Amino acid sequence: MRAKINFYAIKVGHHKNILDFIGSVEDDIRGPMMILEYCPNGVLKEFLENARSNISVELVERLFRMAFGICNGMDYLASNKVVHRRLAARNVLLNKLLEPKITGFGPDPEANKDEEERVPIKWMAPECMKSTEHANELSDVWSYGIVMWEIFSLGDTPYPGVQSRDVPGKVRRDYKMKKPEQCDDAFYNIMLKCWHYDPRKRAGFSQMKEEMSKIFTEVPGDSFYYQTNEL
C-alpha cells in the first residue's frame, strides 16, 4: 500500500479526468490507507447500462464528452509515463457532474513468473493478450478504442456473441467491431485508428486529443460541446 500511496502522490499528480488522490492516513490496526475522491454517480459501465431506457439528445451529447474526457485523462497519464494496462468502462468513475475519472491503475506490476496473469482479453491490444508485461501507451490506446465502443453501445460487452478465447484469432484476421448505434462516423473513425493490429500505426493520446478537440466547441465554465449534424 505504501508503494501505491507514493505512486499516486509523486508520479500521478492531479488531473480533472483522473480519480484524485487526496491523501493517506495511518491506522494502528489496518495500516496505511488511501483517501480518494468520492464519485457519487458510480461506475461508468453501470451508468451506461442504466441509461439505455432513457436515450435523449442530451445523453448522446454527454457520451461524446465522456469519451473526450477519458482521452484527456489518458493523455495526461501517458505524458507522465504511466501505463494503465486495465482501461475499461468498469475502471472509470463519474463525479457529481458526470465527468469521467479514470481509476484502476497503479505502480508498474512486478513480473511474477510463478503466477499466470489474468488478462481481460476483450479489452487488450493483441500484443498484450497473453501478458501485459510489455504494455505501453499504444496498447492503452487499443483499450481506449474498446472503451469508446462500450460508451456508445451503452455498456454492451465488447465483441458481442464472441467468446473471449476466440477474440485473438478474430483480431489477427483484422476483425473490427461495427459502429455502435449512438456513435457517429467521426468518433468511429477514431476507434478504428485505435485498433490497428500493428501498434506503430496507432495514434497516440496526444494526437487523438488534438483531433477530438477540433470537433468540440469550448464554452464558458471549462465545458466542451460536441459539434455534429447527427444529433
Secondary structure, DSSP 8 states (H G I E B T S, - for coil): -HHHHHIIIIII---TTB--EEEEEEETTTEEEEEE---TT-BHHHHHHHHTTS--HHHHHHHHHHHHHHHHHHHHHHHTT---S--SGGGEEE-TT--EEE-S--S-----TTS-----GGGS-GGGSS--TT--HHHHHHHHHHHHHHHHTTS--SSTT--GGGHHHHHHTT------TT--HHHHHHHHHHT-SSGGGS--HHHHHHHHHTTEEEETTTEEEE--S--
